[in-house]
Amino acid sequence: MSGVVIVEAVRTPIGRFRGDFSEVRADHLGAVVLRELVARAGLEPDVVGDVVFGCVTQVGEQCGNVARTSLLSAGWPETIPGMTVDRKCGSAESAIHTAIGEIAAGAFDVVAAGGVENMTRVPMGGNRDVYGEVFGWRLNERFALTSQGEAAERISDRYGFSRENLDDYAMESHRRSIQAADNGWFDREIVPVDVVAWREHNATGSNGVVNRDQTIRRDTSRERLAGLKTSFREQGRVTAGNSSQICDGAAALLLMSEAAAKTYGIRPRARIRAIATVGSDPELMLTGPVAATRRVLERAGLSVGDIDLFEVNEAFAPVPLMWMREIGVGHDRLNVNGGAIGLGHPLGASGARIMTTLLHELERRGAWFGLQAICCAGGLGTATIIERLD
């Protein structure tokens, strides 16, 4: 992995559900981040060998290989291929892993990797609604499969997390997101989106440029969180307030071989130290980040104490709470600028959004190692360790 480096990482602002990005197609959001990647690197698009994107709900305008439609919408040469992958919430991280493999194998020297999801325009589960039952009887005979929300309740059962535990965690995610936004810590990683330039023809409504996350809820309070109804069990603990926000966005990273970075005169910002993907209990479903974290640390030859910053996707509050207990990491090193509860979780983009935020925060602090891990539907976990380069 030491031969693959990150030279740029950008993301759109995260659009609130049914907000300004409701008029902007997913492939247009993808085009925005791709254009910005090469502009910041000072390169022409034709140096990019491949584009790999994650996207979860691949129906409608997200079904036409959104990596390819994004790069063509960006005005990039038609000679550049594109590939779209689906590993549920870990899709963009797996897209990055795929790009790393392509570079390490010598297939390409430069790859753009990331993801996109417009959950307003292409509703989550839209493919299931069209085509029927996802799981066949042979799978259902083997496992008592359930929703991710019920899986979050089962994790709370197992670990003894109370509603108060979940709401306390959620409130802190909101507080950290607000703090980071107010201090301008997200500004460098965000590429503004000119909604008028990229929205659908003949669309009306939103005008101007979106340059800040729309998902940050400044009016959230501990009392408001406590007043929300539970979402998955009548007497449960998981609510909309302590779960990730449905939202819209895109993110991408420009990866190269170290030799290519030297050829183009670009200073690498980080090195890929290790990657990992695991399968986990499909009934609990959301426990994958624990095993993925342990595996990626082992592959990197590092310990928990070597890592400066951790990111674990806040699909539901029980996930990072469980992860902290199992791995033995305090909240002071985890999701330091908030996570999917405070910022949102555009499914196919989140792995790249998290890595973008992690890289910029390592740079802001002058820290060295960052580890991210994501739980995925079906019982999967993805993880990556990056090392900032000085």
C-alpha positions as a Markdown table, in Angstrom:
| # | Residue | x | y | z |
|---|---|---|---|---|
| 1 | Met | 0.0 | 0.0 | 0.0 |
| 2 | Ser | 2.9 | 2.4 | 0.5 |
| 3 | Gly | 3.1 | 3.1 | -3.2 |
| 4 | Val | -0.4 | 4.7 | -3.4 |
| 5 | Val | -0.9 | 8.3 | -2.3 |
| 6 | Ile | -3.7 | 10.9 | -2.0 |
| 7 | Val | -3.0 | 14.2 | -3.7 |
| 8 | Glu | -6.4 | 15.8 | -3.5 |
| 9 | Ala | -9.7 | 15.3 | -1.7 |
| 10 | Val | -12.9 | 17.4 | -2.0 |
| 11 | Arg | -16.6 | 17.2 | -1.3 |
| 12 | Thr | -19.7 | 19.1 | -2.0 |
| 13 | Pro | -21.6 | 20.6 | 0.8 |
| 14 | Ile | -24.1 | 18.1 | 2.2 |
| 15 | Gly | -27.6 | 19.0 | 1.0 |
| 16 | Arg | -30.5 | 18.7 | 3.4 |
| 17 | Phe | -33.2 | 16.2 | 2.3 |
| 18 | Arg | -35.5 | 18.1 | -0.1 |
| 19 | Gly | -33.2 | 21.1 | 0.1 |
| 20 | Asp | -31.3 | 22.9 | -2.6 |
| 21 | Phe | -29.9 | 19.8 | -4.2 |
| 22 | Ser | -33.3 | 18.5 | -5.0 |
| 23 | Glu | -32.9 | 20.1 | -8.4 |
| 24 | Val | -29.4 | 18.8 | -9.0 |
| 25 | Arg | -28.9 | 15.3 | -10.4 |
| 26 | Ala | -26.5 | 12.9 | -8.7 |
| 27 | Asp | -24.2 | 12.7 | -11.8 |
| 28 | His | -24.0 | 16.5 | -11.8 |
| 29 | Leu | -22.9 | 16.6 | -8.2 |
| 30 | Gly | -20.3 | 14.0 | -9.2 |
| 31 | Ala | -19.2 | 16.2 | -12.0 |
| 32 | Val | -18.7 | 19.1 | -9.7 |
| 33 | Val | -16.2 | 17.2 | -7.5 |
| 34 | Leu | -14.4 | 15.7 | -10.4 |
| 35 | Arg | -13.8 | 19.1 | -12.0 |
| 36 | Glu | -12.5 | 20.4 | -8.7 |
| 37 | Leu | -10.1 | 17.6 | -8.2 |
| 38 | Val | -8.1 | 18.2 | -11.3 |
| 39 | Ala | -8.4 | 22.0 | -11.0 |
| 40 | Arg | -6.9 | 21.9 | -7.5 |
| 41 | Ala | -4.1 | 19.5 | -8.7 |
| 42 | Gly | -3.3 | 21.7 | -11.7 |
| 43 | Leu | -3.8 | 18.8 | -14.1 |
| 44 | Glu | -5.8 | 18.1 | -17.2 |
| 45 | Pro | -8.5 | 15.4 | -16.9 |
| 46 | Asp | -6.8 | 13.2 | -19.6 |
| 47 | Val | -4.1 | 12.2 | -17.1 |
| 48 | Val | -6.8 | 10.3 | -15.1 |
| 49 | Gly | -6.9 | 6.6 | -16.0 |
| 50 | Asp | -10.2 | 5.6 | -14.4 |
| 51 | Val | -13.0 | 6.9 | -12.3 |
| 52 | Val | -14.5 | 4.7 | -9.6 |
| 53 | Phe | -17.6 | 5.8 | -7.7 |
| 54 | Gly | -19.8 | 4.3 | -5.0 |
| 55 | Cys | -23.6 | 4.6 | -5.3 |
| 56 | Val | -26.1 | 2.5 | -3.4 |
| 57 | Thr | -29.5 | 3.0 | -4.9 |
| 58 | Gln | -28.7 | 2.5 | -8.6 |
| 59 | Val | -32.1 | 3.1 | -10.2 |
| 60 | Gly | -33.4 | 6.0 | -12.3 |
| 61 | Glu | -30.8 | 8.7 | -12.9 |
| 62 | Gln | -28.3 | 6.8 | -10.7 |
| 63 | Cys | -28.4 | 3.6 | -12.6 |
| 64 | Gly | -26.5 | 4.5 | -15.7 |
| 65 | Asn | -23.0 | 3.8 | -14.2 |
| 66 | Val | -22.9 | 7.1 | -12.4 |
| 67 | Ala | -19.1 | 7.2 | -12.4 |
| 68 | Arg | -19.2 | 7.3 | -16.2 |
| 69 | Thr | -22.1 | 9.7 | -16.5 |
| 70 | Ser | -20.4 | 12.0 | -13.9 |
| 71 | Leu | -17.1 | 12.2 | -15.8 |
| 72 | Leu | -18.8 | 12.8 | -19.1 |
| 73 | Ser | -21.0 | 15.5 | -17.5 |
| 74 | Ala | -17.8 | 17.1 | -16.2 |
| 75 | Gly | -16.6 | 17.5 | -19.8 |
| 76 | Trp | -13.9 | 14.9 | -19.4 |
| 77 | Pro | -12.6 | 12.9 | -22.4 |
| 78 | Glu | -14.8 | 10.0 | -23.5 |
| 79 | Thr | -11.7 | 7.8 | -23.5 |
| 80 | Ile | -11.7 | 7.7 | -19.6 |
| 81 | Pro | -13.6 | 4.7 | -18.3 |
| 82 | Gly | -15.9 | 4.7 | -15.3 |
| 83 | Met | -17.1 | 2.0 | -12.8 |
| 84 | Thr | -19.7 | 2.2 | -10.1 |
| 85 | Val | -19.6 | -0.1 | -7.1 |
| 86 | Asp | -22.2 | -0.9 | -4.4 |
| 87 | Arg | -21.1 | -2.1 | -1.0 |
| 88 | Lys | -23.9 | -0.3 | 0.7 |
| 89 | Cys | -22.8 | 2.4 | 3.2 |
| 90 | Gly | -19.2 | 1.4 | 2.5 |
| 91 | Ser | -19.5 | 2.0 | -1.3 |
| 92 | Ala | -17.3 | 5.0 | -1.7 |
| 93 | Glu | -14.7 | 3.6 | 0.6 |
| 94 | Ser | -14.7 | 0.4 | -1.5 |
| 95 | Ala | -14.5 | 2.6 | -4.6 |
| 96 | Ile | -11.3 | 4.0 | -3.1 |
| 97 | His | -10.1 | 0.5 | -2.3 |
| 98 | Thr | -10.7 | -0.5 | -5.9 |
| 99 | Ala | -8.7 | 2.5 | -7.1 |
| 100 | Ile | -5.9 | 1.6 | -4.8 |
| 101 | Gly | -5.8 | -1.9 | -6.2 |
| 102 | Glu | -5.8 | -0.6 | -9.8 |
| 103 | Ile | -2.8 | 1.6 | -9.1 |
| 104 | Ala | -0.9 | -1.0 | -7.0 |
| 105 | Ala | -1.5 | -3.5 | -9.8 |
| 106 | Gly | 0.0 | -1.1 | -12.4 |
| 107 | Ala | -3.3 | -0.9 | -14.4 |
| 108 | Phe | -3.4 | 2.9 | -14.0 |
| 109 | Asp | -1.2 | 5.6 | -12.5 |
| 110 | Val | -3.9 | 8.1 | -11.6 |
| 111 | Val | -7.5 | 7.3 | -10.5 |
| 112 | Ala | -10.3 | 9.5 | -9.2 |
| 113 | Ala | -12.4 | 7.6 | -6.7 |
| 114 | Gly | -15.3 | 8.6 | -4.5 |
| 115 | Gly | -19.1 | 8.4 | -4.6 |
| 116 | Val | -22.4 | 10.2 | -4.9 |
| 117 | Glu | -26.0 | 9.8 | -3.7 |
| 118 | Asn | -28.9 | 12.2 | -4.1 |
| 119 | Met | -31.4 | 10.7 | -1.6 |
| 120 | Thr | -34.0 | 13.3 | -2.4 |
| 121 | Arg | -34.2 | 12.5 | -6.1 |
| 122 | Val | -33.6 | 8.8 | -5.8 |
| 123 | Pro | -35.2 | 7.6 | -2.6 |
| 124 | Met | -33.4 | 5.0 | -0.4 |
| 125 | Gly | -34.8 | 1.5 | -1.2 |
| 126 | Gly | -36.2 | 2.7 | -4.5 |
| 127 | Asn | -34.8 | -0.4 | -6.2 |
| 128 | Arg | -36.5 | -2.7 | -3.7 |
| 129 | Asp | -39.8 | -0.9 | -4.2 |
| 130 | Val | -39.7 | -1.5 | -8.0 |
| 131 | Tyr | -38.4 | -5.0 | -8.1 |
| 132 | Gly | -39.8 | -6.7 | -5.0 |
| 133 | Glu | -38.3 | -8.8 | -2.2 |
| 134 | Val | -34.6 | -8.5 | -1.8 |
| 135 | Phe | -33.9 | -11.7 | 0.1 |
| 136 | Gly | -34.7 | -15.2 | -1.1 |
| 137 | Trp | -36.1 | -18.0 | 1.0 |
| 138 | Arg | -32.7 | -19.9 | 1.2 |
| 139 | Leu | -31.1 | -16.8 | 2.8 |
| 140 | Asn | -34.1 | -16.2 | 5.1 |
| 141 | Glu | -34.0 | -19.8 | 6.3 |
| 142 | Arg | -30.4 | -19.3 | 7.4 |
| 143 | Phe | -30.7 | -15.9 | 9.0 |
| 144 | Ala | -33.4 | -13.8 | 10.7 |
| 145 | Leu | -32.7 | -10.7 | 8.6 |
| 146 | Thr | -34.1 | -7.4 | 9.6 |
| 147 | Ser | -33.8 | -3.7 | 9.0 |
| 148 | Gln | -30.7 | -1.7 | 9.9 |
| 149 | Gly | -32.8 | 0.2 | 12.4 |
| 150 | Glu | -33.9 | -2.9 | 14.2 |
| 151 | Ala | -30.2 | -4.1 | 14.1 |
| 152 | Ala | -29.3 | -0.9 | 15.9 |
| 153 | Glu | -31.9 | -1.7 | 18.5 |
| 154 | Arg | -30.4 | -5.2 | 18.9 |
| 155 | Ile | -27.0 | -3.7 | 19.4 |
| 156 | Ser | -28.4 | -1.5 | 22.1 |
| 157 | Asp | -30.0 | -4.6 | 23.7 |
| 158 | Arg | -26.7 | -6.4 | 23.7 |
| 159 | Tyr | -24.6 | -3.6 | 25.0 |
| 160 | Gly | -27.1 | -2.1 | 27.4 |
| 161 | Phe | -27.3 | 1.3 | 25.7 |
| 162 | Ser | -30.2 | 3.4 | 27.0 |
| 163 | Arg | -32.2 | 6.0 | 25.0 |
| 164 | Glu | -30.3 | 8.6 | 27.1 |
| 165 | Asn | -26.9 | 7.2 | 25.9 |
| 166 | Leu | -28.0 | 7.4 | 22.3 |
| 167 | Asp | -29.4 | 10.9 | 22.6 |
| 168 | Asp | -26.3 | 12.1 | 24.5 |
| 169 | Tyr | -24.1 | 10.8 | 21.7 |
| 170 | Ala | -26.3 | 12.4 | 19.1 |
| 171 | Met | -26.2 | 15.8 | 20.8 |
| 172 | Glu | -22.4 | 15.7 | 20.9 |
| 173 | Ser | -22.3 | 14.9 | 17.2 |
| 174 | His | -24.5 | 18.0 | 16.5 |
| 175 | Arg | -22.4 | 20.1 | 18.8 |
| 176 | Arg | -19.1 | 19.1 | 17.1 |
| 177 | Ser | -20.5 | 19.7 | 13.6 |
| 178 | Ile | -21.7 | 23.1 | 14.5 |
| 179 | Gln | -18.3 | 24.0 | 16.1 |
| 180 | Ala | -16.4 | 22.8 | 13.0 |
| 181 | Ala | -18.6 | 24.7 | 10.6 |
| 182 | Asp | -18.5 | 27.9 | 12.7 |
| 183 | Asn | -14.7 | 27.7 | 12.9 |
| 184 | Gly | -14.4 | 27.2 | 9.2 |
| 185 | Trp | -12.8 | 23.8 | 9.5 |
| 186 | Phe | -14.8 | 22.4 | 6.6 |
| 187 | Asp | -14.2 | 25.3 | 4.3 |
| 188 | Arg | -11.0 | 23.9 | 2.5 |
| 189 | Glu | -12.6 | 20.5 | 1.8 |
| 190 | Ile | -15.9 | 21.9 | 0.3 |
| 191 | Val | -16.3 | 22.8 | -3.3 |
| 192 | Pro | -19.3 | 25.2 | -3.7 |
| 193 | Val | -22.1 | 24.1 | -6.0 |
| 194 | Asp | -23.7 | 26.7 | -8.3 |
| 195 | Val | -27.2 | 25.3 | -8.2 |
| 196 | Val | -28.4 | 27.4 | -11.2 |
| 197 | Ala | -25.6 | 26.1 | -13.4 |
| 198 | Trp | -26.1 | 22.4 | -12.5 |
| 199 | Arg | -29.8 | 22.0 | -11.8 |
| 200 | Glu | -32.2 | 20.4 | -14.2 |
| 201 | His | -33.3 | 22.5 | -17.2 |
| 202 | Asn | -36.5 | 24.4 | -16.5 |
| 203 | Ala | -36.2 | 23.8 | -12.7 |
| 204 | Thr | -37.3 | 26.7 | -10.5 |
| 205 | Gly | -36.8 | 27.5 | -6.9 |
| 206 | Ser | -33.3 | 27.5 | -5.5 |
| 207 | Asn | -30.9 | 30.0 | -6.7 |
| 208 | Gly | -27.2 | 30.9 | -6.1 |
| 209 | Val | -24.3 | 29.0 | -4.7 |
| 210 | Val | -24.4 | 26.4 | -1.9 |
| 211 | Asn | -21.1 | 26.5 | -0.1 |
| 212 | Arg | -21.9 | 25.2 | 3.4 |
| 213 | Asp | -23.5 | 22.1 | 4.8 |
| 214 | Gln | -27.3 | 22.4 | 4.9 |
| 215 | Thr | -27.7 | 19.5 | 7.3 |
| 216 | Ile | -26.3 | 21.2 | 10.5 |
| 217 | Arg | -29.2 | 21.6 | 12.9 |
| 218 | Arg | -28.4 | 24.6 | 15.1 |
| 219 | Asp | -31.8 | 24.4 | 16.8 |
| 220 | Thr | -31.2 | 20.9 | 18.1 |
| 221 | Ser | -31.4 | 20.5 | 21.9 |
| 222 | Arg | -31.2 | 17.6 | 24.3 |
| 223 | Glu | -34.9 | 18.2 | 25.1 |
| 224 | Arg | -35.9 | 18.1 | 21.5 |
| 225 | Leu | -34.1 | 14.9 | 20.9 |
| 226 | Ala | -35.8 | 13.4 | 24.0 |
| 227 | Gly | -39.2 | 14.3 | 22.6 |
| 228 | Leu | -38.8 | 12.4 | 19.3 |
| 229 | Lys | -40.8 | 9.2 | 18.7 |
| 230 | Thr | -38.8 | 6.0 | 18.3 |
| 231 | Ser | -38.6 | 4.8 | 14.7 |
| 232 | Phe | -38.2 | 1.0 | 14.8 |
| 233 | Arg | -39.7 | -0.3 | 18.0 |
| 234 | Glu | -42.6 | 1.1 | 20.0 |
| 235 | Gln | -40.6 | 1.0 | 23.2 |
| 236 | Gly | -37.3 | 1.3 | 21.5 |
| 237 | Arg | -34.4 | 3.8 | 21.7 |
| 238 | Val | -33.5 | 4.6 | 18.1 |
| 239 | Thr | -35.0 | 7.7 | 16.7 |
| 240 | Ala | -34.5 | 10.0 | 13.7 |
| 241 | Gly | -32.5 | 12.3 | 16.0 |
| 242 | Asn | -29.9 | 9.7 | 17.0 |
| 243 | Ser | -29.6 | 8.2 | 13.5 |
| 244 | Ser | -27.9 | 9.5 | 10.4 |
| 245 | Gln | -29.6 | 12.1 | 8.3 |
| 246 | Ile | -31.0 | 11.4 | 4.8 |
| 247 | Cys | -29.3 | 13.9 | 2.5 |
| 248 | Asp | -27.6 | 14.6 | -0.8 |
| 249 | Gly | -23.9 | 14.9 | -1.7 |
| 250 | Ala | -20.7 | 13.8 | -3.5 |
| 251 | Ala | -17.1 | 13.5 | -2.6 |
| 252 | Ala | -13.9 | 12.3 | -4.5 |
| 253 | Leu | -10.2 | 11.8 | -4.0 |
| 254 | Leu | -7.4 | 11.8 | -6.6 |
| 255 | Leu | -5.1 | 8.9 | -6.0 |
| 256 | Met | -1.7 | 8.3 | -7.7 |
| 257 | Ser | 1.3 | 6.1 | -7.6 |
| 258 | Glu | 4.2 | 7.8 | -5.9 |
| 259 | Ala | 6.1 | 7.7 | -9.2 |
| 260 | Ala | 3.2 | 9.5 | -11.0 |
| 261 | Ala | 3.1 | 12.2 | -8.3 |
| 262 | Lys | 6.8 | 12.9 | -8.9 |
| 263 | Thr | 6.3 | 12.9 | -12.7 |
| 264 | Tyr | 3.6 | 15.6 | -12.4 |
| 265 | Gly | 5.4 | 17.5 | -9.7 |
| 266 | Ile | 2.6 | 17.1 | -7.2 |
| 267 | Arg | 3.3 | 16.8 | -3.4 |
| 268 | Pro | 1.3 | 13.9 | -2.0 |
| 269 | Arg | -0.8 | 14.7 | 1.0 |
| 270 | Ala | -1.2 | 11.3 | 2.5 |
| 271 | Arg | -0.2 | 7.7 | 1.9 |
| 272 | Ile | -2.5 | 4.7 | 2.0 |
| 273 | Arg | -1.1 | 2.5 | 4.8 |
| 274 | Ala | -3.7 | -0.4 | 4.8 |
| 275 | Ile | -7.2 | -1.3 | 3.7 |
| 276 | Ala | -9.6 | -4.0 | 5.0 |
| 277 | Thr | -13.1 | -5.3 | 4.3 |
| 278 | Val | -14.8 | -8.0 | 6.4 |
| 279 | Gly | -18.0 | -9.9 | 6.6 |
| 280 | Ser | -19.9 | -9.9 | 10.0 |
| 281 | Asp | -23.1 | -11.1 | 11.6 |
| 282 | Pro | -25.8 | -10.3 | 9.1 |
| 283 | Glu | -28.5 | -10.3 | 11.8 |
| 284 | Leu | -26.7 | -7.7 | 14.0 |
| 285 | Met | -25.5 | -6.3 | 10.7 |
| 286 | Leu | -23.7 | -3.2 | 12.0 |
| 287 | Thr | -20.8 | -4.7 | 14.0 |
| 288 | Gly | -18.5 | -4.9 | 11.0 |
| 289 | Pro | -16.4 | -1.8 | 11.9 |
| 290 | Val | -15.0 | -3.6 | 15.0 |
| 291 | Ala | -13.5 | -6.5 | 13.0 |
| 292 | Ala | -12.5 | -4.2 | 10.2 |
| 293 | Thr | -10.6 | -1.9 | 12.6 |
| 294 | Arg | -8.7 | -4.8 | 14.1 |
| 295 | Arg | -7.8 | -6.2 | 10.7 |
| 296 | Val | -6.6 | -3.0 | 9.2 |
| 297 | Leu | -4.5 | -2.2 | 12.2 |
| 298 | Glu | -2.9 | -5.6 | 12.0 |
| 299 | Arg | -2.2 | -5.2 | 8.2 |
| 300 | Ala | -0.7 | -1.7 | 8.9 |
| 301 | Gly | 1.5 | -3.0 | 11.7 |
| 302 | Leu | 0.0 | -0.4 | 14.0 |
| 303 | Ser | -1.8 | -0.3 | 17.3 |
| 304 | Val | -4.8 | 1.7 | 18.5 |
| 305 | Gly | -2.4 | 4.0 | 20.3 |
| 306 | Asp | -0.6 | 4.9 | 17.1 |
| 307 | Ile | -3.7 | 6.4 | 15.5 |
| 308 | Asp | -4.3 | 10.1 | 16.1 |
| 309 | Leu | -7.9 | 10.4 | 14.7 |
| 310 | Phe | -10.6 | 7.8 | 14.1 |
| 311 | Glu | -13.8 | 8.1 | 12.0 |
| 312 | Val | -16.6 | 5.6 | 12.4 |
| 313 | Asn | -19.7 | 6.2 | 10.4 |
| 314 | Glu | -22.6 | 7.3 | 12.6 |
| 315 | Ala | -25.3 | 5.3 | 10.8 |
| 316 | Phe | -26.9 | 5.0 | 14.2 |
| 317 | Ala | -25.6 | 6.1 | 17.6 |
| 318 | Pro | -25.2 | 2.6 | 18.9 |
| 319 | Val | -22.6 | 1.9 | 16.2 |
| 320 | Pro | -19.8 | 4.3 | 17.4 |
| 321 | Leu | -20.8 | 3.6 | 21.0 |
| 322 | Met | -20.3 | -0.1 | 20.5 |
| 323 | Trp | -17.1 | 0.5 | 18.6 |
| 324 | Met | -15.6 | 2.6 | 21.4 |
| 325 | Arg | -16.3 | 0.0 | 24.0 |
| 326 | Glu | -14.9 | -2.9 | 21.9 |
| 327 | Ile | -11.8 | -1.1 | 20.6 |
| 328 | Gly | -11.0 | 0.9 | 23.7 |
| 329 | Val | -10.9 | 4.4 | 22.2 |
| 330 | Gly | -12.3 | 7.5 | 23.8 |
| 331 | His | -14.6 | 9.9 | 22.2 |
| 332 | Asp | -11.9 | 12.6 | 22.2 |
| 333 | Arg | -10.2 | 10.9 | 19.2 |
| 334 | Leu | -13.4 | 9.7 | 17.4 |
| 335 | Asn | -15.5 | 11.8 | 14.9 |
| 336 | Val | -14.0 | 15.0 | 16.2 |
| 337 | Asn | -15.9 | 17.2 | 13.8 |
| 338 | Gly | -19.2 | 15.3 | 14.2 |
| 339 | Gly | -20.4 | 12.6 | 11.9 |
| 340 | Ala | -23.4 | 11.3 | 10.0 |
| 341 | Ile | -25.8 | 12.3 | 12.8 |
| 342 | Gly | -24.7 | 15.9 | 12.7 |
| 343 | Leu | -23.7 | 16.2 | 9.1 |
| 344 | Gly | -25.7 | 13.5 | 7.2 |
| 345 | His | -25.1 | 10.3 | 5.4 |
| 346 | Pro | -25.4 | 10.4 | 1.6 |
| 347 | Leu | -25.1 | 6.7 | 1.3 |
| 348 | Gly | -22.8 | 6.1 | -1.7 |
| 349 | Ala | -20.7 | 9.2 | -1.0 |
| 350 | Ser | -20.0 | 8.8 | 2.7 |
| 351 | Gly | -16.8 | 6.8 | 2.6 |
| 352 | Ala | -15.2 | 9.5 | 0.5 |
| 353 | Arg | -16.7 | 12.3 | 2.5 |
| 354 | Ile | -15.3 | 10.8 | 5.7 |
| 355 | Met | -11.8 | 10.3 | 4.2 |
| 356 | Thr | -11.8 | 13.9 | 2.8 |
| 357 | Thr | -12.8 | 15.3 | 6.3 |
| 358 | Leu | -10.3 | 13.0 | 8.0 |
| 359 | Leu | -7.4 | 14.1 | 5.7 |
| 360 | His | -8.1 | 17.8 | 6.2 |
| 361 | Glu | -8.4 | 17.4 | 9.9 |
| 362 | Leu | -5.1 | 15.5 | 10.1 |
| 363 | Glu | -3.5 | 18.4 | 8.2 |
| 364 | Arg | -5.2 | 21.1 | 10.4 |
| 365 | Arg | -3.9 | 19.4 | 13.6 |
| 366 | Gly | -0.5 | 18.4 | 12.2 |
| 367 | Ala | -1.4 | 14.8 | 13.2 |
| 368 | Trp | -0.1 | 11.7 | 11.3 |
| 369 | Phe | -2.4 | 8.6 | 11.3 |
| 370 | Gly | -6.1 | 8.4 | 10.6 |
| 371 | Leu | -8.4 | 5.4 | 10.6 |
| 372 | Gln | -11.9 | 5.2 | 9.3 |
| 373 | Ala | -14.4 | 2.3 | 9.5 |
| 374 | Ile | -17.9 | 1.9 | 8.1 |
| 375 | Cys | -20.7 | -0.5 | 8.8 |
| 376 | Cys | -22.6 | -1.8 | 5.8 |
| 377 | Ala | -26.0 | -3.4 | 5.3 |
| 378 | Gly | -26.0 | -7.2 | 5.1 |
| 379 | Gly | -23.2 | -7.5 | 7.7 |
| 380 | Leu | -20.0 | -5.9 | 6.3 |
| 381 | Gly | -17.3 | -3.6 | 7.4 |
| 382 | Thr | -14.8 | -1.5 | 5.6 |
| 383 | Ala | -11.7 | 0.3 | 7.0 |
| 384 | Thr | -8.7 | 2.3 | 5.8 |
| 385 | Ile | -5.7 | 3.8 | 7.5 |
| 386 | Ile | -4.1 | 6.9 | 5.9 |
| 387 | Glu | -0.8 | 8.5 | 6.9 |
| 388 | Arg | -0.4 | 12.2 | 6.4 |
| 389 | Leu | 2.8 | 13.2 | 4.6 |
| 390 | Asp | 4.7 | 16.3 | 5.6 |
